[in-house]
């Protein structure tokens, strides 16, 4: 299995050469083979975080690697990096399509922030992803600020109320209070029993109270 030197081999074939110098390596298993291949290609090619995520998921799906720690060992990367990289595959298709088109325009940190944003608002993640891969770009700090804003609970708008005093014979006998929500409260003192009964009857008829 050739794990490095593919371009060299292709060049020799085009030059009608039939021999190539090889370095033989002893491989202990499929995971060790991946380790050697990863070391070779990581040094020579501009791989992206998405490339790593798809490769590492296949290692897990094919049971070549059993845990995230196995992948961390063969790649030389920390376990948190492995976890964050694999998390990129949880991005909604709407966001993933944007990133796949220009994978070199974002790093792992930006990608992981988009994952966290998408869990709160897919539309916000889509708009952020467009900015990330644009010529203008979007910094990691800006992504973090966006995430913090999305995480803040929406403040309840303070409701405005109005109070109308009821004045009779120069004295305050009560008030009518109403709020923007539509709530209305009447609090009035009526000493005359007949007048009080008339007021109650009027209110009952107004709101269809039969009992």
C-alpha positions in Angstrom: 0.0 0.0 0.0 1.5 3.3 -1.1 0.9 5.9 1.6 3.2 8.7 0.2 4.8 9.6 -3.0 1.8 9.4 -5.3 2.8 12.4 -7.3 6.3 11.1 -7.6 5.0 7.8 -8.9 2.8 9.5 -11.4 5.7 11.6 -12.7 8.0 8.6 -13.1 5.3 6.8 -15.1 4.9 9.8 -17.4 8.6 9.7 -17.9 8.4 6.1 -18.8 10.4 5.0 -15.8 9.7 1.5 -14.4 11.5 1.8 -11.0 11.0 3.9 -7.9 12.9 4.0 -4.7 10.7 2.9 -1.7 11.0 3.0 2.0 9.3 -0.1 3.5 7.5 0.3 6.7 6.3 -2.3 9.1 2.6 -1.9 9.8 0.9 -3.4 12.9 -2.7 -3.0 11.8 -5.2 -0.7 10.0 -5.0 2.0 12.7 -1.2 2.0 12.5 -1.5 2.2 8.7 -3.7 5.3 9.1 -1.2 6.8 11.5 1.6 6.5 9.0 -0.6 7.8 6.2 -1.8 10.7 8.3 1.7 11.7 9.3 2.8 11.6 5.6 -0.1 13.6 4.2 -0.5 16.0 7.1 3.0 17.3 6.4 2.6 17.6 2.7 -1.0 18.5 1.9 -3.3 21.3 3.0 -6.0 19.2 4.6 -9.0 20.8 6.2 -10.9 20.2 9.4 -13.7 18.8 7.4 -11.4 16.3 5.7 -10.2 15.2 9.1 -13.8 14.9 10.4 -14.9 12.7 7.6 -11.8 10.5 7.8 -12.1 10.1 11.6 -15.8 9.3 11.4 -15.0 6.5 8.9 -12.4 5.1 11.3 -15.0 4.9 14.0 -17.7 3.5 11.8 -15.4 0.8 10.4 -14.3 0.0 14.0 -10.6 0.7 13.0 -10.6 3.2 15.9 -12.7 2.3 19.0 -12.7 5.7 20.8 -11.8 9.3 20.4 -8.6 8.6 22.4 -7.5 6.1 19.7 -7.7 8.8 17.1 -5.9 11.3 19.4 -3.1 8.8 19.8 -2.5 8.1 16.1 -2.9 11.8 15.0 -0.9 13.4 17.9 -3.8 15.8 18.5 -5.6 16.4 21.8 -8.9 14.7 22.6 -10.8 18.0 22.6 -9.6 18.7 19.1 -10.9 15.3 18.0 -14.3 16.0 19.6 -14.6 19.4 18.1 -13.5 18.2 14.7 -16.1 15.4 14.6 -18.7 17.9 15.8 -18.4 19.7 12.5 -20.4 16.8 10.9 -23.4 17.7 13.1 -23.8 21.0 11.1 -27.1 21.3 9.3 -26.9 20.7 5.5 -27.7 24.3 4.9 -24.5 25.4 6.7 -22.3 22.5 5.6 -23.0 23.3 1.9 -21.6 26.8 2.4 -18.4 25.5 4.2 -17.8 22.6 1.8 -17.7 25.1 -1.1 -14.7 27.0 0.5 -13.3 24.7 3.2 -9.9 26.6 3.4 -11.7 29.8 4.4 -12.4 28.7 8.0 -10.5 27.0 10.8 -11.6 24.5 13.4 -12.4 27.1 16.1 -14.7 29.0 13.7 -16.3 25.8 12.5 -17.1 24.7 16.1 -18.6 28.0 17.0 -20.9 27.6 14.0 -21.9 24.2 15.3 -22.9 25.8 18.6 -24.7 28.7 16.9 -26.7 26.2 14.7 -28.0 24.5 17.8 -29.7 27.7 18.7 -30.6 29.2 15.3 -29.9 27.5 12.0 -30.7 30.7 10.1 -28.1 32.6 12.2 -25.5 29.9 11.5 -26.2 30.1 7.7 -25.8 33.9 7.7 -22.6 33.6 9.8 -21.2 30.9 7.6 -21.7 33.1 4.5 -19.7 35.8 6.2 -17.0 33.4 7.4 -16.2 32.2 3.8 -16.6 35.6 2.2 -13.7 37.8 1.2 -14.5 40.1 4.2 -14.4 37.1 6.6 -15.7 36.9 10.1 -13.4 36.6 13.1 -13.7 34.0 15.8 -14.4 36.7 18.3 -17.3 37.9 16.2 -18.7 34.4 16.1 -18.4 34.1 19.9 -20.1 37.5 20.4 -23.0 36.3 18.2 -23.3 33.1 20.2 -23.4 35.0 23.4 -26.2 37.3 22.1 -28.2 34.2 21.0 -27.8 32.7 24.4 -29.1 35.7 26.2 -32.8 35.3 27.2 -35.0 37.8 25.4 -35.8 40.7 27.8 -39.4 41.1 28.5 -40.5 44.5 27.2 -41.7 46.7 30.0 -45.4 47.2 29.8 -46.7 50.8 30.0 -49.7 51.5 32.2 -51.9 54.6 32.6 -53.9 55.7 35.6 -57.0 57.8 35.5 -58.1 59.2 38.9 -61.8 59.4 39.6 -62.6 62.7 41.3 -66.0 63.5 42.9 -66.9 66.7 44.7 -63.2 67.5 44.8 -62.2 64.2 46.4 -60.4 61.2 44.9 -62.7 58.2 45.2 -60.9 55.7 43.0 -59.1 55.2 39.8 -59.2 53.4 36.5 -55.9 51.8 35.4 -55.1 50.3 32.0 -52.1 48.5 30.5 -50.7 48.1 26.9 -51.6 44.4 27.2 -55.3 45.3 27.3 -55.8 44.8 31.0 -58.1 47.3 32.7 -58.7 47.6 36.4 -61.4 49.7 38.1 -61.1 50.5 41.8 -63.7 52.9 43.0 -65.7 53.6 46.2 -69.4 54.2 45.8 -71.2 55.0 49.1 -74.7 55.1 47.7 -76.0 51.5 47.5 -78.4 52.3 44.6 -75.7 53.9 42.6 -73.3 51.1 43.4 -75.9 48.5 42.3 -76.5 50.5 39.0 -72.8 50.5 38.3 -72.4 46.8 39.0 -75.5 46.0 36.8 -74.0 48.1 33.9 -70.7 46.3 34.1 -72.4 42.8 34.3 -74.4 43.6 31.2 -71.3 45.0 29.4 -69.4 41.8 29.8 -72.3 39.4 29.5 -72.4 38.2 33.1 -75.7 36.5 33.8 -75.1 35.4 37.4 
